[in-house]
Amino acid sequence: MDTDVLNFLAVPFAASLVIAGIHAYLGVHVVERGVIFVDLSLAQIAAFGATIGLLLPFTGSDPHAPIVYWISLVFTFIGAVLFSTIRSRRARIPQEAIIGIAYAVASAATILAMSKATSESEHLKDMLVGNILAVSWDEVQKTAWLYAAIGAFHFIFRRRFLMISMEPAKAEAEGISLRLWDFLFYASFGFVVTRSVSIAGVLLVFCYLIVPSVAAMLYSDRIGPRLAIGWTMGTIVSAVGVYLSLRLDLPTGATIVCTFGLALIIMAAVRPFIQRTTPTDVHQVGFADRAHGASH
């Protein structure tokens, strides 16, 4: 592979690493909460907001216009408020049901909105699988700074975020407001999703969030090792997916998504051969052990 090709691949690969870094961490929270489709739902809400932005006359139908991003972010915050207010251990309707309904309605609303826009099929394709090859170094740098700020926020308040995700009953007993910290989680999550969707598309963002976390759970119950496995998987899959998409002349986003699926199948298949037998109580890992693992 010549230097020009490597330089061309460097930007989308760097964008993939930035996205993988924050999503592997957020994926741990999402999986522990049991709200697997919250990312997909928020991503679709963000896409709906972006579509509405495209229809406004002052945006010039430019999907990369700053005003389109902010409109998309406002819609995502509305979703964050909704999801933070429906969580309750005594609720008759499961939170995941509301999240699924929000995704379906946002998807249908996006299709309806795009029916009034030009080039709607191409816009739908970009939102679903993205066009990460078209990302610029400037976008990567801005995204990295944003995600670094969100990562620092989560690190400072990691104990509360981990507790409301893993032991909500204990958090409530200690007087921690679940709704407040749920909103802060989903709001920060909304910043990440809105930015990621504009770069990589809905499907790829969902894979970066869920697949590394699920794969890591196959091998460890502790936060530290799970993050390490998730970040390693995200890095390798990003490199392989970007390379294969260029080599085989395939859409980059869809190629990375399929590579994630294949990698997860391989990791699940080889686990019985490399995972040592552990005591049955290894799955009874408490919050203290997980928090200790996160600090390392």
N, C-alpha and C positions, 0 to 999 in steps of 0.2 A: 504494500500500500504506500503510495507516494506521499510527500509532505503536504501537498495541496488537499488531498483527501483527509488526512489527519487533522489539518487545520479546520476543515469544514465540519468534521465530526466533533471537534472539541467543544463548540458552543452548545449543541443539543445534549452532549454528554454531561457538561457542567450543569446545565439546567436540570437534567435528570437527577444528578447527585443532590442538588439543592432541594428538589421536591422530595426525594427519597428520605433525606435527613430528617425533616420535620414530620413527614407523614408516618414514618416508622414509629416515632414516639407517640403521635396522636392515635395511631392504630391500636396501641396497647390499651389506651383508655376506652376506645370505642368497643373493642372486643370484650373487655372486662365489664363494661356497662351492658353488653348484650344488645346494643343498638347498631347492628352491623351496617344497616343501610342509611345511617344518618349522613354519611359523607356523600353518598349517591344522591340523597334527597337535597342536601344543601347545595351540592354542585348543580343539580337541575334547577333549583330555585335561582342560583346565581346566573345560570344560562338563560332562564326566563327574563331576569332583570336586564341582562345584556341585550336580549332581543327587543325588549321594550325600548331600551336606549337607542337601538339602531333605527327604530321607527320614528323617533323624535326628529323634527326637521333641523334642529340646531346641531346635531351630531354629525351630519354629513354622511350618514350610513357607513361610518368608519368604525369597525369593530374594535380597533385599537385606540380610539379616542379616549382621553382621560375621563371625560364625562360619562362614557359608557361603563367604565370600570366602577365609578362611584355609584352610579344607578344600580349596577349589579350588586355592589356591596350593601346598599340600603335594603334591597330585597333579601339578601342573605341574613342581615340583622333581624329582619322581621321573622325569618325562619328560626333564628337563634332564640328570640323571645318566645316563640311558640313552643319550641322543644324544651325550653327551660321551665315552662309553666305546667307542662303536662306530666312531669315525673312525680310519681307518688307510689309508695308501696301498697297503698290501699285503693288505688284507682281501679275501677271496674274494666276500663279499656287499656290494654297494654300500650306502652309508649311506642313500641315498634309498629303497631297498627297505625297510629297517627302519622308516624314517619313515612310509612308506605303510602298512605293516602296523600300526604303532601307531595311525595315524589310523583305519583300518578297524575295529580291535578296540575303540578308544575310542568310535567312533560306535555300534557294535553294543551295547556295554556300556551306553551312555547310553540307548539305546532300551529295553533290558531293564530298566534301573533305573526309567525313567519309566513303564513299564507298571505299576509298583507305586505310582505317585504319582497324585494327583488332578490334573485339568486338564493331563494330559501333552501333549496336542497344542498347547496354547497355550504351554506352557513350551518345547517343541521349537521352535516358531516364534520365540519371543523369543531363544533361543540362536543360531538360524541368522541371523536378520536384525536382531535387536535392537529396541530401542525408544528410539532416541536422543532423540526428542522429549520423553521423560519425564525426562530428566536434569535435575538441579538445579544451581544455581550452586555449592553446597557440594561436590557431587561433582566438578564441573569444577575447582575450586580444589585439592582434595585430589589429583586426578589430575595436575594441572599440577605440583604440588610433587614428587610421586613421580617423574614423568618428568624433571623438572629435575635431581633427584639422580642418576638413572640416566644422564642425558646428561652430567653433570659427571664421573661415574665413567668413562664411555667416553672423554671428552675427555682426562682425565688419562693414561689408558693407551692412547691412540689408536694409538700406534705398534705396540704388541703386538697389539691387536685387528685392525688393518689387515693386519699381517704374517701372522697365522695364517689370515686369510680369503683373502688374495691370493697370498701366497708361503709356504705352510706348510713347504715343503722348506727354505727359507732360515731360517725360524724354528726348525725342528728342528736345523739345523746350528749355530745360535747358542746352542743349549742351552735354548731356551724350551720349557717343558712344554706340549705341545699339549692334553693332556687337562685340565690345570688351567685353562688359559685358555679352552678350549672350554666347560668347566663354568661358569666365570664369565660367559662370553658367554650361554650358554643360561639360566643362573639369572637374570641381569638381564633377559634376553628374557622369561623366565617371569613376572616381576613385571609387565612391560608387557602381555603377552598376557592374563594373568588379569584385570587391571584393565580393559583395553579390551573384552574379551568381555562383561563384565558391563554395559558401557554400550552397545556397538554391535553385538554379535553376531559369530558366527564368520565369516560371509561378508564382512561389511564390513571387519572387521579384516584379513582376508587381502588384500582389495583395496587397503587403505591401505598394506600392506607391499610388495606385489609390483608393482602397476600403475605407480605413480610411478617406481619404480626402473627398470622395463623401458622405460618411455617415455623416461626420461632417457638410457638407454643408446643410444637411437636417434640422439642428438645429440652425445654427448660420451663420452670414455673416462676423463676425469679426475674425481676425487671431488668437488671443489668445484662445478664446473658441474652435475654430476649431482644434487647435493643441492639446488642452487638451482632446477633444473628440477622436481625432485620436490616440493619445498615449494610452488612456485608452482602446479603442477598440483593438488596436494592442496587448496590454498586455494580455487582457482577451482571445482573439481569439488564441493567441500563446499558452497559458496555456491549453486551452480546446483542441486545435488541436493536440498538442504533446501528451496529455493524451489519447485522443481517438485513435490515431494512434497506441499507444502501447497496449491499452486495447483491441482493435478490430483487432490487427495485420494487420494494413493497412500502405501503404506508407505514411511517415510523411508529405512530401511536398504536395502531393495531398490532404491529409486529412485537412491540414491547409487551402489550397485554397478553398475547399468546405465549411469549417467552416466559412471562410470570407464571402462567398456568402450567406450562411444561416443567418449569423449575420446581413448582410446588408438588407436582406428581412425583418427580424424581426424589425430592427430599422425603416425601411420605413413604416411597417404596424402599429407600435405603435405610430408613430409621431403624427397623428391627435388626439390621445387621451391625449397626454401629452404636446403638444406644445400649449401654450396660444396664443390667437389671438393677433396679433401685427398690428400696423398701416401700411398702404400700403407703406409708404416711408421707411420702415425698410430695404428694398432691395436697397435703394439708398445710401448705405454707401460709403462714400468717402475714398480716399486713406489715409487721415489724421487719420480717425477713425481706419482703419485697421492697420496702422503703430503703432498707440497708443495701440491697442490691442496686437500687437506683442511685444511691449516693456514690457508688463506685463505677 
